[in-house]
Amino acid sequence: MRIFDPHVHMTSRTTDDYEAMAAAGVRAVVEPSFWLGQPRTSPGSFADYFDALIGWEPFRAGQFGIRHFATIALNPKEANDPRCREVLELVPRYLDKDAVVAVGEIGYDSMTPLEDLAFAAQLALAVEYDLPALVHTPHRDKVRGTQRSLDVVKESGIDPGRVVIDHLNEVTVELVRDTGCWLGFSIYPDTKMSPPRMVELLRRHGTERMLVNSAADWGRSDPLLTRRTGEAMLAAGFSDDDVDRVLWRNPVEFYGASGRLDLSDADAPADFAGNSIKRGGA
């Protein structure tokens, strides 16, 4: 089973996690920029964080044969902090980087006017830089937040086939199913979605445009739940090809729209600069 986790916050995880993920079949990950739990107070702290996402984390992942990519944005929660507004001017500097395959996470946390501004501005950047967009739906008032996200996406003029609406569940999936956007689902130990619930949604809605992620971060989460979802699919009668489509080919197709998704050396380690080290010779 080959696995591409399209949304996992490896900055919050240990090298033991990378080792376990590699053993479980994870060969590529996308790490969206997000809220780290502790409020940041200046754009400089974001610059340091973004630099780590395109430098240090690819090195860590590469030690275990995992290809690491990133998405860059001012996240919705911190868009409400006036000290972070200048981050919107910083983001474009990173959108030309080879390891950046989308703009994200963008979207809503509390659905405030400041979040509206940051969301629209960064969808415009996705269009300008010809990148996909990763949209975070709020944990509270999820139906209204998902519908509002879809409205903003439509108003932006971005091709919906280049947008994933993430953190969906049984209540919100129907809102997104026929919009042309991709559908993202986060599998968690206690909240969000579980492997059995995800299998039931796949039975009902099929495997097209479905992205399954662990969204593992600093909270109670598990970066191996993508693997557990694949195992649950097989146990429920899905084919190996179905599993490969959901856990590998779908994320490759979505992020491949960036034109930057190089998976040719997915099993090769990397040096500190993020350059792959070829095995078996100079």
Secondary structure by P-SEA (a helix, b strand, c coil): cbbbbcccccccccaaaaaaaaaacccbbbbcccccccccccaaaaaaaaaaaacaaaaaaaaacbbbbbccccccccccccccccccccccccccccccccccccccccccaaaaaaaaaaaaaaaaabbbbbbbbbccaaaaaaaaaaaaaaaaccccccccccccccccccccccccbbbbbbbcccccccaaaaaaaaaacccccbbbbccccccccccaaaaaaaaaaaaacccaaaaaaaacaaaaaaaccccccccccccbbbccccbbbbcccc
